[in-house]
Amino acid sequence: MSTIFPRVGKKSLGYNVTQVEAFLAAARRAYDQPDHPDARHDEIDGDTGAVESVDGIAAGDEIDAETLGAPPRAADGTEAIHASVAHKDEGEATRTGLTLTAEGIRHTAFSMHKDGYSPELVDAALERLEDAFAARERDQATRAGGEQAWMIEAEGTAAVLVARLSRAPGHRFTRTSVLAVGYRRVDVDRLANKLVRYFQDGRELTVDDVRTAVFRPERGGYREAQVDLVLDSVVDVMLAVR
């Protein structure tokens, strides 16, 4: 079992341990051991000289060395079941890990159970892993097609996004019916204005600003799925041009 993430305690709810472990196994397969003939197996962290790995990226700077080196807690009956299921899930993850992408990581979700992993730390790790996978995908794409082709594609996507986000306030996305709840239009429009200034004027805005954006609900608001899809594309472009 992983020692990267602390548990929340037996009486609190955290992320399902077996699901997180299966995800990490898939991430290791896709990132630490890529099966691409031109993939680099010797990516080095310039500060530490250590080989970059999924566990290292996931741990970030938030978990100290003592925690990382701590032995797994003794397994009681429940822990033994978790360990067995996680082992089975890791086998499946090994076979499917190569399909994991930055976009897939962005949409990863875990169920909750008692004594699970800390949601706050796991969420932070997912963001770091998404960044790392995006950087690797860019590296692979630019080596295959060239940096200029990559940037042209990103700029084309950005132009489409700006056209959408520049529509009249209140009309940037399809609205739900007056009986259904969607994202509050004024909240989404406010972020849309910031994004247009980011793309057109180079105004400061971070990926985390987009990732953590929260919109209040309202009847007749913007359709959530449509807004989420556009914001996913925004994150893709922001990561691509870093």
PyRosetta script that sets phi, psi and omega in degrees:
from pyrosetta import init, pose_from_sequence

init()
pose = pose_from_sequence("MSTIFPRVGKKSLGYNVTQVEAFLAAARRAYDQPDHPDARHDEIDGDTGAVESVDGIAAGDEIDAETLGAPPRAADGTEAIHASVAHKDEGEATRTGLTLTAEGIRHTAFSMHKDGYSPELVDAALERLEDAFAARERDQATRAGGEQAWMIEAEGTAAVLVARLSRAPGHRFTRTSVLAVGYRRVDVDRLANKLVRYFQDGRELTVDDVRTAVFRPERGGYREAQVDLVLDSVVDVMLAVR")
pose.set_psi(1, 154.1)
pose.set_omega(1, -176.9)
pose.set_phi(2, -70.2)
pose.set_psi(2, 143.3)
pose.set_omega(2, 170.9)
pose.set_phi(3, -112.0)
pose.set_psi(3, 13.2)
pose.set_omega(3, -179.5)
pose.set_phi(4, -72.7)
pose.set_psi(4, -40.4)
pose.set_omega(4, -174.6)
pose.set_phi(5, -111.0)
pose.set_psi(5, 137.0)
pose.set_omega(5, 175.4)
pose.set_phi(6, -76.5)
pose.set_psi(6, 158.4)
pose.set_omega(6, 176.2)
pose.set_phi(7, -87.5)
pose.set_psi(7, 156.9)
pose.set_omega(7, -179.9)
pose.set_phi(8, -87.6)
pose.set_psi(8, -11.8)
pose.set_omega(8, -178.5)
pose.set_phi(9, 111.1)
pose.set_psi(9, 152.4)
pose.set_omega(9, -172.8)
pose.set_phi(10, -66.3)
pose.set_psi(10, -19.5)
pose.set_omega(10, -179.3)
pose.set_phi(11, -102.7)
pose.set_psi(11, 0.0)
pose.set_omega(11, -179.1)
pose.set_phi(12, -113.8)
pose.set_psi(12, 159.1)
pose.set_omega(12, -179.9)
pose.set_phi(13, -95.4)
pose.set_psi(13, 133.2)
pose.set_omega(13, 175.7)
pose.set_phi(14, -137.6)
pose.set_psi(14, -176.5)
pose.set_omega(14, -179.1)
pose.set_phi(15, -71.8)
pose.set_psi(15, 140.8)
pose.set_omega(15, -179.7)
pose.set_phi(16, -53.6)
pose.set_psi(16, 121.0)
pose.set_omega(16, -173.8)
pose.set_phi(17, -62.4)
pose.set_psi(17, -45.9)
pose.set_omega(17, -176.5)
pose.set_phi(18, -65.2)
pose.set_psi(18, -35.5)
pose.set_omega(18, 178.8)
pose.set_phi(19, -68.5)
pose.set_psi(19, -41.9)
pose.set_omega(19, 178.4)
pose.set_phi(20, -64.1)
pose.set_psi(20, -42.3)
pose.set_omega(20, 179.9)
pose.set_phi(21, -63.5)
pose.set_psi(21, -40.2)
pose.set_omega(21, 178.6)
pose.set_phi(22, -64.8)
pose.set_psi(22, -39.8)
pose.set_omega(22, 177.5)
pose.set_phi(23, -62.5)
pose.set_psi(23, -46.0)
pose.set_omega(23, 180.0)
pose.set_phi(24, -61.1)
pose.set_psi(24, -38.2)
pose.set_omega(24, 178.3)
pose.set_phi(25, -63.5)
pose.set_psi(25, -41.7)
pose.set_omega(25, 178.0)
pose.set_phi(26, -65.4)
pose.set_psi(26, -39.9)
pose.set_omega(26, 180.0)
pose.set_phi(27, -65.2)
pose.set_psi(27, -40.7)
pose.set_omega(27, 178.2)
pose.set_phi(28, -62.0)
pose.set_psi(28, -42.8)
pose.set_omega(28, -179.4)
pose.set_phi(29, -61.3)
pose.set_psi(29, -42.9)
pose.set_omega(29, -175.6)
pose.set_phi(30, -77.6)
pose.set_psi(30, -33.5)
pose.set_omega(30, -172.3)
pose.set_phi(31, -104.1)
pose.set_psi(31, -47.0)
pose.set_omega(31, -176.1)
pose.set_phi(32, -76.0)
pose.set_psi(32, -29.0)
pose.set_omega(32, -176.0)
pose.set_phi(33, -132.0)
pose.set_psi(33, 59.0)
pose.set_omega(33, -179.2)
pose.set_phi(34, -63.8)
pose.set_psi(34, 141.8)
pose.set_omega(34, -179.4)
pose.set_phi(35, -95.5)
pose.set_psi(35, 18.3)
pose.set_omega(35, 177.0)
pose.set_phi(36, -83.3)
pose.set_psi(36, 132.5)
pose.set_omega(36, -175.6)
pose.set_phi(37, -60.7)
pose.set_psi(37, -26.4)
pose.set_omega(37, -178.2)
pose.set_phi(38, -104.0)
pose.set_psi(38, 9.3)
pose.set_omega(38, -178.5)
pose.set_phi(39, -72.1)
pose.set_psi(39, 147.2)
pose.set_omega(39, -177.8)
pose.set_phi(40, -90.7)
pose.set_psi(40, 124.9)
pose.set_omega(40, 178.4)
pose.set_phi(41, -97.5)
pose.set_psi(41, 1.8)
pose.set_omega(41, -173.0)
pose.set_phi(42, -125.0)
pose.set_psi(42, 40.9)
pose.set_omega(42, 178.1)
pose.set_phi(43, -69.2)
pose.set_psi(43, 128.2)
pose.set_omega(43, -173.2)
pose.set_phi(44, -113.3)
pose.set_psi(44, 137.0)
pose.set_omega(44, 172.4)
pose.set_phi(45, -77.7)
pose.set_psi(45, 118.0)
pose.set_omega(45, -173.9)
pose.set_phi(46, -62.9)
pose.set_psi(46, -24.5)
pose.set_omega(46, -177.3)
pose.set_phi(47, -83.8)
pose.set_psi(47, -36.0)
pose.set_omega(47, -173.2)
pose.set_phi(48, -109.4)
pose.set_psi(48, -18.4)
pose.set_omega(48, -176.1)
pose.set_phi(49, 77.7)
pose.set_psi(49, 6.6)
pose.set_omega(49, -177.7)
pose.set_phi(50, -88.7)
pose.set_psi(50, 151.9)
pose.set_omega(50, 175.5)
pose.set_phi(51, -71.7)
pose.set_psi(51, 129.4)
pose.set_omega(51, -178.7)
pose.set_phi(52, -67.0)
pose.set_psi(52, 136.0)
pose.set_omega(52, 179.9)
pose.set_phi(53, -142.3)
pose.set_psi(53, 162.3)
pose.set_omega(53, 178.2)
pose.set_phi(54, -60.1)
pose.set_psi(54, -43.6)
pose.set_omega(54, -179.8)
pose.set_phi(55, -62.9)
pose.set_psi(55, -39.2)
pose.set_omega(55, 178.9)
pose.set_phi(56, -66.9)
pose.set_psi(56, -42.4)
pose.set_omega(56, 178.3)
pose.set_phi(57, -64.7)
pose.set_psi(57, -45.1)
pose.set_omega(57, -178.1)
pose.set_phi(58, -62.4)
pose.set_psi(58, -39.9)
pose.set_omega(58, -178.7)
pose.set_phi(59, -69.3)
pose.set_psi(59, -35.2)
pose.set_omega(59, -180.0)
pose.set_phi(60, 58.6)
pose.set_psi(60, -143.5)
pose.set_omega(60, 179.0)
pose.set_phi(61, -106.3)
pose.set_psi(61, 9.1)
pose.set_omega(61, -171.2)
pose.set_phi(62, -92.3)
pose.set_psi(62, -16.6)
pose.set_omega(62, -178.5)
pose.set_phi(63, -114.1)
pose.set_psi(63, 128.8)
pose.set_omega(63, -175.8)
pose.set_phi(64, -80.0)
pose.set_psi(64, 167.9)
pose.set_omega(64, -175.5)
pose.set_phi(65, -62.9)
pose.set_psi(65, -33.5)
pose.set_omega(65, -179.5)
pose.set_phi(66, -63.1)
pose.set_psi(66, -40.9)
pose.set_omega(66, 178.8)
pose.set_phi(67, -65.8)
pose.set_psi(67, -43.5)
pose.set_omega(67, -178.7)
pose.set_phi(68, -64.0)
pose.set_psi(68, -31.5)
pose.set_omega(68, -177.7)
pose.set_phi(69, -92.1)
pose.set_psi(69, 0.6)
pose.set_omega(69, -176.6)
pose.set_phi(70, -70.9)
pose.set_psi(70, 143.8)
pose.set_omega(70, 178.4)
pose.set_phi(71, -72.6)
pose.set_psi(71, 154.7)
pose.set_omega(71, 177.2)
pose.set_phi(72, -60.1)
pose.set_psi(72, 146.5)
pose.set_omega(72, 179.3)
pose.set_phi(73, -66.8)
pose.set_psi(73, 153.0)
pose.set_omega(73, -178.5)
pose.set_phi(74, -59.5)
pose.set_psi(74, 139.2)
pose.set_omega(74, -175.7)
pose.set_phi(75, -88.6)
pose.set_psi(75, 121.3)
pose.set_omega(75, 168.8)
pose.set_phi(76, -92.4)
pose.set_psi(76, -166.3)
pose.set_omega(76, -177.5)
pose.set_phi(77, -59.6)
pose.set_psi(77, -44.7)
pose.set_omega(77, -179.4)
pose.set_phi(78, -65.3)
pose.set_psi(78, -42.6)
pose.set_omega(78, -178.6)
pose.set_phi(79, -63.9)
pose.set_psi(79, -35.7)
pose.set_omega(79, 179.2)
pose.set_phi(80, -64.9)
pose.set_psi(80, -37.8)
pose.set_omega(80, 177.9)
pose.set_phi(81, -65.3)
pose.set_psi(81, -45.4)
pose.set_omega(81, 177.9)
pose.set_phi(82, -57.0)
pose.set_psi(82, -43.9)
pose.set_omega(82, -178.0)
pose.set_phi(83, -63.6)
pose.set_psi(83, -40.4)
pose.set_omega(83, -179.6)
pose.set_phi(84, -66.1)
pose.set_psi(84, -45.3)
pose.set_omega(84, 179.8)
pose.set_phi(85, -65.7)
pose.set_psi(85, -41.0)
pose.set_omega(85, -179.2)
pose.set_phi(86, -62.0)
pose.set_psi(86, -39.3)
pose.set_omega(86, 179.6)
pose.set_phi(87, -62.8)
pose.set_psi(87, -42.4)
pose.set_omega(87, 178.0)
pose.set_phi(88, -64.3)
pose.set_psi(88, -43.2)
pose.set_omega(88, -179.5)
pose.set_phi(89, -65.6)
pose.set_psi(89, -34.7)
pose.set_omega(89, 179.3)
pose.set_phi(90, -64.8)
pose.set_psi(90, -35.3)
pose.set_omega(90, 177.8)
pose.set_phi(91, -63.7)
pose.set_psi(91, -41.8)
pose.set_omega(91, 177.6)
pose.set_phi(92, -67.2)
pose.set_psi(92, -39.5)
pose.set_omega(92, -178.9)
pose.set_phi(93, -64.3)
pose.set_psi(93, -34.0)
pose.set_omega(93, 179.0)
pose.set_phi(94, -62.2)
pose.set_psi(94, -33.9)
pose.set_omega(94, -178.7)
pose.set_phi(95, -79.9)
pose.set_psi(95, -24.8)
pose.set_omega(95, -173.8)
pose.set_phi(96, -111.8)
pose.set_psi(96, -3.1)
pose.set_omega(96, -171.8)
pose.set_phi(97, -60.5)
pose.set_psi(97, -28.2)
pose.set_omega(97, -176.7)
pose.set_phi(98, -66.3)
pose.set_psi(98, -15.9)
pose.set_omega(98, 180.0)
pose.set_phi(99, -85.9)
pose.set_psi(99, -6.8)
pose.set_omega(99, -177.2)
pose.set_phi(100, -70.4)
pose.set_psi(100, 132.5)
pose.set_omega(100, -179.3)
pose.set_phi(101, -131.7)
pose.set_psi(101, 171.6)
pose.set_omega(101, 176.8)
pose.set_phi(102, -59.4)
pose.set_psi(102, -41.4)
pose.set_omega(102, 179.2)
pose.set_phi(103, -64.5)
pose.set_psi(103, -40.3)
pose.set_omega(103, 178.1)
pose.set_phi(104, -62.1)
pose.set_psi(104, -39.5)
pose.set_omega(104, 178.2)
pose.set_phi(105, -63.2)
pose.set_psi(105, -39.7)
pose.set_omega(105, -179.1)
pose.set_phi(106, -59.9)
pose.set_psi(106, -30.6)
pose.set_omega(106, -176.5)
pose.set_phi(107, -100.6)
pose.set_psi(107, 9.2)
pose.set_omega(107, 179.1)
pose.set_phi(108, -71.2)
pose.set_psi(108, 135.8)
pose.set_omega(108, 178.6)
pose.set_phi(109, -139.8)
pose.set_psi(109, 149.1)
pose.set_omega(109, -179.8)
pose.set_phi(110, -124.6)
pose.set_psi(110, 146.3)
pose.set_omega(110, 174.7)
pose.set_phi(111, -76.9)
pose.set_psi(111, 168.3)
pose.set_omega(111, -176.3)
pose.set_phi(112, -106.8)
pose.set_psi(112, 143.1)
pose.set_omega(112, 169.4)
pose.set_phi(113, -153.5)
pose.set_psi(113, 166.3)
pose.set_omega(113, -178.1)
pose.set_phi(114, -67.0)
pose.set_psi(114, 145.0)
pose.set_omega(114, 178.4)
pose.set_phi(115, 65.5)
pose.set_psi(115, 27.7)
pose.set_omega(115, 179.2)
pose.set_phi(116, -83.4)
pose.set_psi(116, -175.8)
pose.set_omega(116, 178.7)
pose.set_phi(117, -76.3)
pose.set_psi(117, 150.4)
pose.set_omega(117, -179.4)
pose.set_phi(118, -58.3)
pose.set_psi(118, 115.7)
pose.set_omega(118, -179.9)
pose.set_phi(119, -59.3)
pose.set_psi(119, -39.0)
pose.set_omega(119, -177.9)
pose.set_phi(120, -60.8)
pose.set_psi(120, -45.0)
pose.set_omega(120, -177.8)
pose.set_phi(121, -74.8)
pose.set_psi(121, -35.8)
pose.set_omega(121, 177.7)
pose.set_phi(122, -66.4)
pose.set_psi(122, -42.0)
pose.set_omega(122, 178.8)
pose.set_phi(123, -61.4)
pose.set_psi(123, -41.4)
pose.set_omega(123, 178.5)
pose.set_phi(124, -63.9)
pose.set_psi(124, -38.0)
pose.set_omega(124, 178.7)
pose.set_phi(125, -66.3)
pose.set_psi(125, -38.7)
pose.set_omega(125, 178.5)
pose.set_phi(126, -61.8)
pose.set_psi(126, -39.2)
pose.set_omega(126, 178.2)
pose.set_phi(127, -64.7)
pose.set_psi(127, -42.7)
pose.set_omega(127, 178.8)
pose.set_phi(128, -64.8)
pose.set_psi(128, -39.5)
pose.set_omega(128, -179.7)
pose.set_phi(129, -69.1)
pose.set_psi(129, -37.0)
pose.set_omega(129, 176.4)
pose.set_phi(130, -60.9)
pose.set_psi(130, -43.6)
pose.set_omega(130, 178.2)
pose.set_phi(131, -60.6)
pose.set_psi(131, -44.0)
pose.set_omega(131, -177.6)
pose.set_phi(132, -66.7)
pose.set_psi(132, -42.6)
pose.set_omega(132, 178.9)
pose.set_phi(133, -65.8)
pose.set_psi(133, -39.0)
pose.set_omega(133, 178.7)
pose.set_phi(134, -62.6)
pose.set_psi(134, -41.2)
pose.set_omega(134, 179.2)
pose.set_phi(135, -64.0)
pose.set_psi(135, -41.3)
pose.set_omega(135, 179.2)
pose.set_phi(136, -67.6)
pose.set_psi(136, -40.4)
pose.set_omega(136, 179.2)
pose.set_phi(137, -62.9)
pose.set_psi(137, -39.4)
pose.set_omega(137, 176.7)
pose.set_phi(138, -63.9)
pose.set_psi(138, -43.0)
pose.set_omega(138, -179.3)
pose.set_phi(139, -60.5)
pose.set_psi(139, -44.2)
pose.set_omega(139, -179.9)
pose.set_phi(140, -66.4)
pose.set_psi(140, -39.6)
pose.set_omega(140, -178.6)
pose.set_phi(141, -69.0)
pose.set_psi(141, -40.3)
pose.set_omega(141, -179.0)
pose.set_phi(142, -70.8)
pose.set_psi(142, -32.8)
pose.set_omega(142, 176.5)
pose.set_phi(143, -70.2)
pose.set_psi(143, -27.6)
pose.set_omega(143, -180.0)
pose.set_phi(144, -84.3)
pose.set_psi(144, -40.7)
pose.set_omega(144, -174.5)
pose.set_phi(145, -119.9)
pose.set_psi(145, -8.8)
pose.set_omega(145, 179.7)
pose.set_phi(146, 100.2)
pose.set_psi(146, 148.7)
pose.set_omega(146, -178.8)
pose.set_phi(147, -62.7)
pose.set_psi(147, -40.0)
pose.set_omega(147, -177.1)
pose.set_phi(148, -63.6)
pose.set_psi(148, -43.0)
pose.set_omega(148, 179.8)
pose.set_phi(149, -62.9)
pose.set_psi(149, -39.8)
pose.set_omega(149, 178.5)
pose.set_phi(150, -61.5)
pose.set_psi(150, -46.3)
pose.set_omega(150, -177.8)
pose.set_phi(151, -68.4)
pose.set_psi(151, -36.9)
pose.set_omega(151, 178.0)
pose.set_phi(152, -61.8)
pose.set_psi(152, -42.4)
pose.set_omega(152, 179.0)
pose.set_phi(153, -64.4)
pose.set_psi(153, -44.2)
pose.set_omega(153, 179.9)
pose.set_phi(154, -63.4)
pose.set_psi(154, -41.3)
pose.set_omega(154, 179.5)
pose.set_phi(155, -66.1)
pose.set_psi(155, -36.5)
pose.set_omega(155, 177.7)
pose.set_phi(156, -64.6)
pose.set_psi(156, -42.2)
pose.set_omega(156, 177.2)
pose.set_phi(157, -64.5)
pose.set_psi(157, -40.9)
pose.set_omega(157, 179.3)
pose.set_phi(158, -61.5)
pose.set_psi(158, -39.2)
pose.set_omega(158, 180.0)
pose.set_phi(159, -63.1)
pose.set_psi(159, -41.3)
pose.set_omega(159, 178.0)
pose.set_phi(160, -63.8)
pose.set_psi(160, -42.1)
pose.set_omega(160, -179.9)
pose.set_phi(161, -64.6)
pose.set_psi(161, -43.0)
pose.set_omega(161, 180.0)
pose.set_phi(162, -62.2)
pose.set_psi(162, -39.7)
pose.set_omega(162, 178.5)
pose.set_phi(163, -60.5)
pose.set_psi(163, -41.4)
pose.set_omega(163, 178.3)
pose.set_phi(164, -68.3)
pose.set_psi(164, -46.7)
pose.set_omega(164, -174.5)
pose.set_phi(165, -73.8)
pose.set_psi(165, -14.2)
pose.set_omega(165, -178.6)
pose.set_phi(166, -91.8)
pose.set_psi(166, 2.5)
pose.set_omega(166, 178.7)
pose.set_phi(167, -63.6)
pose.set_psi(167, 167.8)
pose.set_omega(167, -177.6)
pose.set_phi(168, -61.1)
pose.set_psi(168, 140.3)
pose.set_omega(168, 177.6)
pose.set_phi(169, -52.9)
pose.set_psi(169, 137.6)
pose.set_omega(169, -178.6)
pose.set_phi(170, 86.0)
pose.set_psi(170, -7.8)
pose.set_omega(170, -177.2)
pose.set_phi(171, -131.5)
pose.set_psi(171, 22.0)
pose.set_omega(171, -176.6)
pose.set_phi(172, -81.0)
pose.set_psi(172, -23.0)
pose.set_omega(172, -179.6)
pose.set_phi(173, -139.8)
pose.set_psi(173, 162.4)
pose.set_omega(173, 176.2)
pose.set_phi(174, -65.4)
pose.set_psi(174, 140.9)
pose.set_omega(174, -178.8)
pose.set_phi(175, -98.5)
pose.set_psi(175, 153.4)
pose.set_omega(175, 173.6)
pose.set_phi(176, -76.1)
pose.set_psi(176, 172.8)
pose.set_omega(176, 174.6)
pose.set_phi(177, -70.5)
pose.set_psi(177, 165.5)
pose.set_omega(177, -178.7)
pose.set_phi(178, -66.5)
pose.set_psi(178, -13.7)
pose.set_omega(178, 179.8)
pose.set_phi(179, -97.5)
pose.set_psi(179, -8.8)
pose.set_omega(179, -178.0)
pose.set_phi(180, -107.7)
pose.set_psi(180, 155.0)
pose.set_omega(180, -178.3)
pose.set_phi(181, -99.3)
pose.set_psi(181, 135.2)
pose.set_omega(181, 175.0)
pose.set_phi(182, -135.6)
pose.set_psi(182, -168.2)
pose.set_omega(182, 176.9)
pose.set_phi(183, -74.5)
pose.set_psi(183, 138.8)
pose.set_omega(183, 178.3)
pose.set_phi(184, -61.8)
pose.set_psi(184, 127.1)
pose.set_omega(184, -172.2)
pose.set_phi(185, -63.4)
pose.set_psi(185, -40.2)
pose.set_omega(185, -177.6)
pose.set_phi(186, -64.6)
pose.set_psi(186, -33.5)
pose.set_omega(186, 178.5)
pose.set_phi(187, -67.8)
pose.set_psi(187, -46.5)
pose.set_omega(187, -179.6)
pose.set_phi(188, -65.7)
pose.set_psi(188, -42.0)
pose.set_omega(188, 179.9)
pose.set_phi(189, -61.7)
pose.set_psi(189, -36.2)
pose.set_omega(189, 179.6)
pose.set_phi(190, -63.2)
pose.set_psi(190, -44.7)
pose.set_omega(190, 177.4)
pose.set_phi(191, -67.0)
pose.set_psi(191, -38.0)
pose.set_omega(191, 179.2)
pose.set_phi(192, -59.6)
pose.set_psi(192, -40.8)
pose.set_omega(192, 178.5)
pose.set_phi(193, -62.0)
pose.set_psi(193, -41.5)
pose.set_omega(193, 178.7)
pose.set_phi(194, -64.1)
pose.set_psi(194, -39.3)
pose.set_omega(194, -179.1)
pose.set_phi(195, -67.8)
pose.set_psi(195, -39.4)
pose.set_omega(195, 177.5)
pose.set_phi(196, -61.7)
pose.set_psi(196, -43.2)
pose.set_omega(196, 178.7)
pose.set_phi(197, -66.4)
pose.set_psi(197, -32.9)
pose.set_omega(197, 177.3)
pose.set_phi(198, -64.4)
pose.set_psi(198, -47.7)
pose.set_omega(198, -177.0)
pose.set_phi(199, -73.7)
pose.set_psi(199, -38.3)
pose.set_omega(199, -174.4)
pose.set_phi(200, -89.0)
pose.set_psi(200, -37.2)
pose.set_omega(200, -173.3)
pose.set_phi(201, -113.6)
pose.set_psi(201, -2.9)
pose.set_omega(201, -179.0)
pose.set_phi(202, 72.6)
pose.set_psi(202, 23.3)
pose.set_omega(202, 178.1)
pose.set_phi(203, -62.6)
pose.set_psi(203, 149.6)
pose.set_omega(203, -176.2)
pose.set_phi(204, -70.0)
pose.set_psi(204, 128.9)
pose.set_omega(204, 176.3)
pose.set_phi(205, -161.4)
pose.set_psi(205, 137.8)
pose.set_omega(205, -177.0)
pose.set_phi(206, -107.3)
pose.set_psi(206, 162.2)
pose.set_omega(206, 175.5)
pose.set_phi(207, -59.7)
pose.set_psi(207, -39.8)
pose.set_omega(207, -179.9)
pose.set_phi(208, -63.4)
pose.set_psi(208, -31.8)
pose.set_omega(208, 176.6)
pose.set_phi(209, -59.7)
pose.set_psi(209, -36.7)
pose.set_omega(209, 179.4)
pose.set_phi(210, -79.7)
pose.set_psi(210, -43.7)
pose.set_omega(210, -178.6)
pose.set_phi(211, -59.3)
pose.set_psi(211, -39.6)
pose.set_omega(211, -173.1)
pose.set_phi(212, -96.2)
pose.set_psi(212, 7.4)
pose.set_omega(212, 179.9)
pose.set_phi(213, -61.4)
pose.set_psi(213, 135.0)
pose.set_omega(213, -179.9)
pose.set_phi(214, -123.8)
pose.set_psi(214, 133.6)
pose.set_omega(214, -179.3)
pose.set_phi(215, -118.1)
pose.set_psi(215, 134.7)
pose.set_omega(215, 177.6)
pose.set_phi(216, -72.0)
pose.set_psi(216, 152.2)
pose.set_omega(216, 179.1)
pose.set_phi(217, -83.7)
pose.set_psi(217, 151.5)
pose.set_omega(217, 171.9)
pose.set_phi(218, -157.6)
pose.set_psi(218, 150.0)
pose.set_omega(218, 175.8)
pose.set_phi(219, -70.6)
pose.set_psi(219, 136.6)
pose.set_omega(219, -177.8)
pose.set_phi(220, 75.6)
pose.set_psi(220, 17.2)
pose.set_omega(220, -180.0)
pose.set_phi(221, -78.4)
pose.set_psi(221, -175.8)
pose.set_omega(221, 177.8)
pose.set_phi(222, -67.6)
pose.set_psi(222, 146.3)
pose.set_omega(222, 177.2)
pose.set_phi(223, -66.4)
pose.set_psi(223, 125.8)
pose.set_omega(223, -173.4)
pose.set_phi(224, -62.2)
pose.set_psi(224, -44.0)
pose.set_omega(224, -176.2)
pose.set_phi(225, -61.4)
pose.set_psi(225, -39.1)
pose.set_omega(225, -178.8)
pose.set_phi(226, -68.3)
pose.set_psi(226, -44.5)
pose.set_omega(226, 178.1)
pose.set_phi(227, -62.0)
pose.set_psi(227, -45.8)
pose.set_omega(227, -178.8)
pose.set_phi(228, -60.8)
pose.set_psi(228, -38.8)
pose.set_omega(228, -179.3)
pose.set_phi(229, -64.5)
pose.set_psi(229, -43.0)
pose.set_omega(229, 178.8)
pose.set_phi(230, -65.7)
pose.set_psi(230, -42.4)
pose.set_omega(230, -179.7)
pose.set_phi(231, -66.7)
pose.set_psi(231, -32.2)
pose.set_omega(231, 173.5)
pose.set_phi(232, -60.7)
pose.set_psi(232, -42.9)
pose.set_omega(232, 179.1)
pose.set_phi(233, -66.2)
pose.set_psi(233, -35.7)
pose.set_omega(233, 176.3)
pose.set_phi(234, -60.9)
pose.set_psi(234, -46.0)
pose.set_omega(234, 179.6)
pose.set_phi(235, -61.7)
pose.set_psi(235, -42.0)
pose.set_omega(235, 178.7)
pose.set_phi(236, -57.1)
pose.set_psi(236, -45.0)
pose.set_omega(236, -178.8)
pose.set_phi(237, -68.2)
pose.set_psi(237, -42.3)
pose.set_omega(237, -179.5)
pose.set_phi(238, -61.7)
pose.set_psi(238, -39.9)
pose.set_omega(238, 177.4)
pose.set_phi(239, -70.7)
pose.set_psi(239, -32.8)
pose.set_omega(239, -177.4)
pose.set_phi(240, -68.7)
pose.set_psi(240, -33.0)
pose.set_omega(240, -173.9)
pose.set_phi(241, -101.1)
pose.set_psi(241, 9.6)
pose.set_omega(241, 179.2)
pose.set_phi(242, -59.8)
pose.dump_pdb("model.pdb")
